[in-house]
Amino acid sequence: MKILVNFSRIFVGVLFIISGFIKLNDPIGFSFKLEEYFGPTVLDLPFFMPYALLISVSVVILEVILGVFLLIGYKPKFTVYSLMAMIGFFTFLTFYSAFYNKVTDCGCFGDALKLTPWESFSKDVVLSVFIMVLFFGLKYIKPIFNKLGLTAVSLFSFCICLGFAYHVLMHLPSIDFRPYNIGANIIENMTVPDDAQKDVIDYHWTFKVNGEDQVITTRGGYPDVDGEYVGVETEVVTVGYEAPIHDFTMEIDGEDMTLDLMEESKLVMIVMYSLDKAEADGLTKLNKLYNDANSKGYKVIAITASGDNEINKVKTEYNYNFDFYFCDETALKTIVRSTPGILTIEKGTITDKVHWNDIEDLQL
């Protein structure tokens, strides 16, 4: 039992630290995932949505700290009970997502590792088993430092987490796991290879034969049945290849200009998924950016999911001279975790990306 507890202690502690730090690298991305859970189509808890970012930062810091506590043996009873509560909550969420197919990616490991809902649920079940081992073997969890050492390590870990969270919120994630990272080519990431695996789909056809419903399954072809057609349901058996970028467009006046703009050799793209949520301090910096970039031969555009009324209001208030293009909000949230966020693009390849706090550092 002692060996099993110590193995579980290391396994659970390390996994919680890794999972927490990956999400701590991108707390805004995790907050977007929480907003999905809080939305009307999932848990329908709209009163939590304004606090999604605060909850995101708090949860991931707690996740890391509990992992550290477990490894060093600090307050084992509090730590194990907290881990049980957290894994219980996560297991409920992942089961709900998997069973009702509500959220297709739980965000357990951010954008670094994508898990299907059932994979996420299975992972939480396995973790629950190891945490139960810790619960029943609580007496075998011994501290590895004296009282002063435990306090020092715990406080240091908390300060590191808090400082790291502040840094990535004021700038951008230190590691970018998304398909819009610096060096990525947007067009290449939108392209599906000719030999890519396609979805394998079963078609369940229902016919009324001799007064009874009969279901016949095919892989697409209409079945040859002597009966009255009732309906058909589809089931994805195997998910085919999906391009890393599949929802990115740049439209103006209803015309898709994506391919044309991706041919520009000098393009500055200002991303603001919602103009209502854009930071005023960032908006005031954009005219200087426009003048500097324009003087160096760059085409400067903004891209947003907001409507014409919001666009005209912002253009009038800040006297902008650049055009606004439309794109899906989810895609814009994925591109950059800042509103506004700025990218430089050369022939479709992202050459730089900065938070509005770091506009002065943009490489033009």
C-alpha positions, 0 to 999 in steps of 0.5 A, a space after each residue: 500500500 505504501 508503494 502504491 500510495 507513493 506512486 499515485 502521489 507522484 503520478 497525480 501530482 505531476 499530472 496536475 502540475 503539467 495540466 495546470 501549467 499548460 492552462 496557466 500558459 493560456 488562461 484566456 483560452 481556458 476562460 473561453 472554454 469555461 464560457 462554453 460550459 456556462 452557456 445556455 446550451 450546456 450548463 446554462 449558468 449565465 451569471 458565471 460568464 462575466 467571471 470566467 477569466 477570474 475562475 479560470 486563473 483561480 482554478 488553474 493556480 489551484 490545480 498547480 498548487 495542489 499538485 505541488 502540495 501532494 508532491 511535497 506532502 504539505 497538508 495531506 488531508 486538505 490536499 487529498 480532499 481538495 483533489 477529490 472535490 476537483 476531480 469529482 467536478 471535472 469528471 462530472 463536466 467531462 461525462 456531461 460533455 461526452 454523454 450529451 456531446 455538448 463541448 467537443 474538447 474539455 480544454 484539460 491540456 489547453 491547445 497542447 493536447 486535444 482530447 475527445 469528450 470520452 477520452 477526457 472522461 476516461 482520463 478523469 476516471 483513471 485519476 479518480 482511482 489514483 486519488 482514491 488510493 491516496 484517500 485510503 492511504 492518507 497516513 502514508 503521505 509524509 512531508 519531504 521537508 520540515 515545516 519551514 521548508 514546506 511553507 517556503 516551497 508552497 509560498 514560492 510556488 504560489 508566487 510563481 503561478 501568480 506572476 506567470 498568470 499576470 505575465 501572460 495576461 498582460 502579454 501573450 502565452 509564452 508558448 503558442 500551441 495554436 495553428 496561428 503561431 509565429 512561423 505558421 502559414 495560414 493557407 497551408 494550415 487551411 489546406 486539406 491534402 488530396 489523400 487525407 482520410 475522409 469521415 466514415 459515416 454510417 447511414 441508418 435508413 428507416 423503412 416501413 416494411 409490412 407495417 413494421 419499421 425496419 432499419 438498414 445501415 449503409 455507408 452512403 448508398 440508398 438501400 434497395 428496399 421494398 418499403 416506404 421510406 420513413 427517415 435516415 440518421 447519420 453516425 460518424 464512425 471515424 472522424 477524418 482529417 480536419 485542417 488545423 485552420 478551418 473557420 478563417 475567412 476575411 470578408 468585406 461587403 459580403 466578399 471573401 478576400 482571404 486568398 487575396 490578402 494572404 498574397 500580400 507581402 506586407 500585411 498588418 492584421 489587427 484582430 478584435 473579436 468584439 469591438 465592445 470588449 476591445 481595450 480602450 488603451 489598445 484602441 488609442 495606439 492603433 493610429 500610430 501603428 497604422 501611420 508607422 506601418 503605412 509609411 513602411 509599405 504595409 497594408 493595414 487592416 482590422 478584422 472583427 466579428 462585430 457588426 457594421 454599427 459597432 465598426 462605424 462607431 469605433 472608426 468615427 470615435 478613433 478616426 481610423 483610416 483602415 478597413 474592417 473585415 469580418 471573420 467568425 468570432 471563435 476563429 478570432 479568439 483562437 488567433 490571438 489572446 488580446 483585443 486588440 492583438 496585432 499580427 504581421 503577415 508575409 504571403 500568408 506566413 505569420 512573421 510576428 504577433 503581439 499583445 496591444 501592450 507590446 505594439 512598440 515591440 512589433 517587428 516592421 
